[in-house]
Amino acid sequence: MTALLDIRGLSRHFGALRAVDDVSFAVARGEIVALIGPNGAGKSTCFSMLMGELRPTGGQILLDGQDITRWPTRRIWRAGVGRTFQITATYPSMRVVENVQVALMSHHRRSFALVPRARGLYRDRAMELLATVGMAEQAARPAAVLAYGDLKRLDLAMALAHDPRLLLMDEPTAGMAPAERAALMTLVSDIARDRGTAILFTEHDMDAVFAHAERILVLDRGRLIAEGPPAAIQADRSVQEVYLGSALEDAAPAAAQREETP
């Protein structure tokens, strides 16, 4: 597969602290890749550099062969890199469909249209996106009354409004019940397959990681210590030491099921 995202020797230092230290990896179109590691491993710093929120100390970030290392956040976003957040970035006072309409207005550079006549702008497309994430029936509800799992789905619909080639997902299942986690990650897998969207996500729920990631990257103290398919990562001694063995052992059934699925 051709690399959509190509990271080469990426580093970010804060004085003597090497938050991210000479990290290299690639993500192909339509591929689902998990970036995992203990707290303080450098995952959030890595995401912040990919979105232009932090300038790297060294290294390169290539998107479809183009160097975007020092691009500002908005330019990276315009180039097709979307992001969802651990804490959802929705508008509580607006209806569900209006949240998606606002995202579509931004995508089409129609932010100036935030006046009463904007109520009908891109409504049909907003409803299509809500249907994609299973939220069409809640379109008229205020976002403020949604359950947390539904807020996560709305956040995903808003990210998809920008038609991203690469979607960065920061702890997509955080705060969700087990059934909601499974449903959301299945939805994300379907989106990657159907749209060809590359997915790079961080996650502490190892069941979600081993059930849905095609490849796993493991960070520890800023360095990439392992990379490979779920079964290889589970068997890696250095990864077992980082997670003290328990998280990976708990996720064994999900990893085994994925390896056996044709």
Salt bridges, closest charged atoms under 4 A:
ASP6 OD2 - ARG8 NH2 2.96
ASP21 OD1 - ARG18 NH1 3.51
ASP21 OD2 - ARG223 NH1 2.97
GLU31 OE2 - ARG215 NE 2.90
GLU53 OE1 - ARG83 NH1 2.96
ASP64 OD1 - ARG29 NH2 2.34
ASP64 OD2 - ARG165 NH1 3.17
GLU98 OE2 - ARG119 NH1 2.89
GLU128 OE1 - ARG125 NH1 2.97
ASP170 OD2 - ARG83 NH2 3.66
GLU171 OE2 - HIS204 NE2 3.28
ASP190 OD1 - ARG193 NH2 3.11
ASP194 OD1 - ARG193 NE 3.33
ASP205 OD2 - ARG181 NH1 3.39
ASP220 OD2 - ARG221 NE 3.70
GLU227 OE2 - ARG215 NH1 2.57
